[in-house]
Amino acid sequence: MSESTREHYRDAFRTMAGTLAGVELPWLRKARRHAFDRFEALGFPGTQLEAWKYTNVMSIAKPHWHFMPSDGDHTDYARLIDDLVPADAGGRIVFVNGRHAPKLSSLPPLPEGAFVGTLAQAMRRIPDRIESIMARRAPEDGFAALNGAFRSDGYVVVLPPGCALDWPLHVLFFSSEAALAMHPFNAVVAERGARCSVVEQFAGITDEAYFVNTATEIVADEEAEIQHCRIQQEARTAFHIAHVGASVRRASHFTSHSFAFGGALSRTQIDTRLDAEDAQADLNGLYFVSARQHVDHHTRIDHEVPRGTSREYYRGVLDGASHGVFDGRVIVHQDAQQTNAHQSNDNLLLSRSAEIDTKPQLEIHADDVKCTHGATVGQLDESPLFYLRSRGIDERMARALLVWSFARVSVDRVESAALRSRLTQQLLARLPGGEYLRGLS
């Protein structure tokens, strides 16, 4: 990191530190200061680090981003936001350029004892609980440290024992301002027997670069159930860095869906710890990119105790000169006997210039386990293509059918029919020849 870049961030932190939400909380001021010191020590990760070998972030490190969004009437985007997340789809929390937009947000009545709101609201209403959530994880790289220093808002869900949200919560982070850097922090905590479904969606419309650096902490307590879906459809000029950390406890079930379609460069890291017996985690993902987009998924699943179950299925479709990275690591620790784990990563390359680096990994330190993993990389099979052509289907539609049949496996794993339908339409809009298939849902 150059000295001019370092000084730019120092100036930004000095300016912003007194204006960020929660500045009245001494522990939060101290945590932000510590995170910024950590960022200065770590800097931005370079390709000499194994975890960042295939993802060069110098395009993020060089621009001098600004951290304070301009004032504006967020209702200007009301129609577009309704198209992205219908107002009647359940609960809706909307952020525009990093700021909460109350007029565009709405929540049904909450169960007794539940908290669903923004991070700024949580800092005022449940500061003690927020402190324990925000302190869960020490920054492992410069991006995590940067989020810790500049986080100002995001969403928080805290459910008491036995509480259930019977409607999905949709959280939209919408960006329209060039050169703006945003650092949302989110948390989902389901105590014993609680359950909820949360959709995080990231979208943008500006033709110029902006930067989203987000972190989400998830805790599924005993016998709890959390479904968490990320939809990354940033503007093609955007940079998107995300970290999700999940703790899955006894007999609880965590489901993660990650869909990545947008951004010039994006990286999503999902770390999952099964830290009590009979915990279950399902990770499902799809990345669909073209042109010169770069998309990176790093996942880690730690089986720390006996009888944990994990299933991980990631698929990628790459066109143009795009570049994909998948690094999936499953670690079965010494005491995690009777672990059952499966991991797969399948990739479809639609052009000769598209590239994928895939690295599924198993580390097994126990001897009574059932674990499998694998990866595939290939192009469209000519045999089914020929079969469809021989039945009178033109080549463009035939190719679209085959690509869709490959990609829809990931979409079909989403439980919500309404969300599946929206994901289907987003995919078909990106798919060459997808206009032939618009009637699918």
C-alpha positions, -999 to +999 in steps of 0.1 A: +000+000+000+015+033-011+021+061+014-005+083-004-031+056-001-022+050+035-026+087+043-059+089+024-073+062+047-059+079+078-076+112+068-108+094+061-108+076+095-100+108+114-129+125+096-154+097+099-146+083+134-167+109+151-197+106+128-203+069+125-233+053+142-226+042+178-199+068+185-213+073+220-203+037+229-168+036+243-162-001+234-172+006+198-148+036+195-120+014+209-129-015+185-129+008+155-095+022+164-081-013+169-095-024+135-080+006+118-046-001+134-050-036+122-057-024+086-026-003+086-006-033+097-021-057+072-028-035+042-046-049+012-040-086+006-016-094-023-014-123-047+017-136-028-008-149-002-021-183-010-057-173-003-055-144-027-033-160-053-058-157-082-075-125-071-056-093-076-072-064-056-049-036-066-077-021-086-095-016-053-064-004-034-055+023-059-086+045-062-091+071-035-127+063-025-148+087-005-168+074+025-196+099+030-226+095+006-242+126-009-276+137+004-304+128-019-341+118-021-340+080-020-376+079-031-363+086-066-354+049-068-387+036-054-399+020-087-366+004-094-364-009-058-399-023-060-388-042-091-358-057-073-377-065-040-415-063-042-429-044-012-453-073-005-425-100-005-423-100+033-402-077+055-380-052+036-351-031+048-335-009+021-302+009+022-293+034-006-256+043-009-250+028+026-277+048+043-310+034+056-340+045+036-370+043+060-395+054+034-386+024+012-385-001+041-413-019+058-417-047+084-447-067+094-454-069+132-426-087+150-430-116+174-426-107+211-390-103+221-376-102+185-354-075+171-353-068+134-339-035+123-307-016+113-274-018+130-277+019+141-310+011+158-295-020+174-267+001+188-293+023+206-317-005+217-296-036+224-260-023+226-248-051+250-260-078+226-244-060+196-210-058+214-208-096+217-217-101+181-193-075+167-165-089+188-169-125+176-142-125+150-108-108+148-099-093+114-081-119+093-072-096+064-072-059+054-107-059+041-121-073+073-101-048+093-114-020+070-150-031+076-143-031+114-130+005+112-157+020+090-188+000+096-217+023+102-249+005+094-264-027+081-292-050+094-295-070+126-319-099+134-320-113+170-346-139+178-353-152+213-358-189+220-386-205+201-393-174+180-401-178+143-403-152+115-430-165+093-421-141+065-388-137+047-367-107+055-353-090+023-324-066+028-314-045-003-282-026-005-286-003-035-257+017-049-259+047-073-230+069-063-196+068-081-164+063-061-183+057-028-169+030-004-195+013+018-189-011+047-221-027+060-221-050+090-249-074+095-259-100+121-284-128+124-288-146+157-314-173+162-315-186+198-326-221+207-354-234+185-358-201+166-360-199+128-358-173+100-351-167+063-330-137+053-321-125+017-292-101+013-293-084-021-267-061-036-275-041-067-262-009-084-269+012-114-240+037-118-217+034-148-187+043-126-168+023-100-179+020-064-168-003-036-189-025-012-170-043+016-195-062+037-195-086+067-222-108+081-221-128+113-246-156+118-253-177+149-277-207+148-282-218+184-294-252+195-321-266+173-324-233+154-328-230+116-314-201+095-317-198+058-294-171+044-293-161+007-269-136-009-277-122-043-248-101-057-259-083-088-238-052-085-232-028-115-206-041-139-181-014-127-184-023-090-160-040-066-176-063-040-159-080-011-179-101+013-173-122+044-199-144+060-191-162+093-216-188+106-216-207+139-238-238+138-247-254+171-263-286+184-290-300+161-293-267+143-295-262+105-278-235+085-285-231+048-264-207+027-272-197-009-248-175-028-255-161-062-230-139-080-238-122-113-225-087-112-194-066-104-161-061-122-144-079-093-161-098-065-150-121-038-172-139-013-158-158+017-181-180+037-167-196+069-189-222+087-182-238+120-201-269+131-192-266+168-218-289+184-231-324+178-257-331+151-252-297+134-260-295+097-249-270+071-259-268+034-239-245+011-252-238-024-238-214-049-239-202-085-217-177-103-227-166-138-203-141-154-191-128-188-170-102-205-140-095-182-157-101-149-137-117-121-157-137-094-141-155-065-157-178-039-138-191-009-155-214+015-144-231+047-164-257+067-150-268+101-163-300+116-152-297+152-173-323+170-190-356+162-219-363+139-219-331+118-233-331+083-223-307+055-233-305+019-217-281-005-227-276-041-212-247-062-217-242-100-202-217-123-210-205-158-183-184-174-184-166-208-163-141-226-129-134-210-143-139-175-123-155-147-137-176-118-121-188-086-135-215-063-116-225-032-136-248-009-120-263+022-136-289+045-117-296+077-127-326+098-110-321+132-096-349+153-127-352+176-152-350+147-160-387+144-189-398+123-188-367+101-207-368+069-194-342+043-198-338+006-184-310-016-186-305-054-178-277-078-189-279-114-180-253-141-192-247-176-170-226-199-189-210-228-159-195-245-122-203-251-112-172-232-131-180-200-110-194-172-116-211-139-093-220-110-110-245-088-095-261-057-118-283-036-100-296-005-106-321+023-085-322+054-095-352+075-080-358+110-105-383+122-109-420+112-146-427+113-160-404+086-178-404+053-164-376+031-163-369-007-153-340-029-146-332-065-147-307-093-154-307-130-146-282-158-160-285-193-178-270-223-212-277-237-216-313-248-220-316-285-242-347-283-273-331-266-267-300-287-269-321-319-300-339-306-318-306-300-307-292-334-320-324-350-354-318-335-357-284-352-345-262-324-321-235-336-286-234-322-290-203-301-321-217-283-305-251-280-274-236-263-296-216-240-316-247-230-284-266-221-269-237-201-301-232-183-305-268-174-270-267-159-275-235-139-310-242-127-298-270-104-285-243-081-317-222-084-339-252-077-323-257-043-338-224-030-369-232-009-389-201-016-409-203-049-411-165-052-374-162-048-367-190-073-389-172-098-370-139-094-336-157-096-348-175-128-357-142-145-324-126-135-305-156-149-325-157-182-318-119-186-280-127-186-282-159-207-274-157-244-306-168-260-325-165-227-352-145-244-365-178-258-370-191-223-387-162-205-418-182-197-399-204-172-404-198-135 
